[in-house]
Amino acid sequence: MAKKNSEKLEHTETKDDALLEMGKFYFVNGKYDQAIDEFRKAVKINPVKAEIYYNLGLVYESKNIVSEAKEMYEKALSIEPNYKLAKEHLERLVGL
């Protein structure tokens, strides 16, 4: 039984990692809406992975949707309080 659970976990991690990488690909190529779609799919699979929220924040920040960007950085920090990049971006957005 434990083996099945670990296999399922590995599959889930692989799938959300693949979606995360696809989102990053779209982001660096300026395809922000597609990036958001991929990151949102990744969040549904793994809602406690700070890196996904951080990357969503980057996309929203790039689209100048500041309120959404802040929310995503805050979510990343609520999961991983020492997430340096999320903290830096959030501080810049709120003008600290």
C-alpha positions, 0 to 999 in steps of 0.5 A: 500500500505504501508503494502505491501512495509513493508512486502516486505522489511521484506522478503528482509531483512530475505532473505539477513540475511539468505544468510549472515548466510549461508555464515558465516557458510561456512566461519567458516567451511573453505568452502570459495568459497561457502561462497563467493557465498552466500555473493554475492547472499546477495549483489544482494538482499541488496547492501547497507549492510556493513556487507555483504561486511565486511564478503566478505573481511574476506573470501578474506583475508583468501584466501590471495586475498588482493586486493579483501579483501581491496576493500570489506572493503573499500566498507563496510566503504563507506556504514558505515564509523564507521564500526570498524572491517572493518577499523581494517582489512583494516588498517592491510592490508594496513600496517597503 
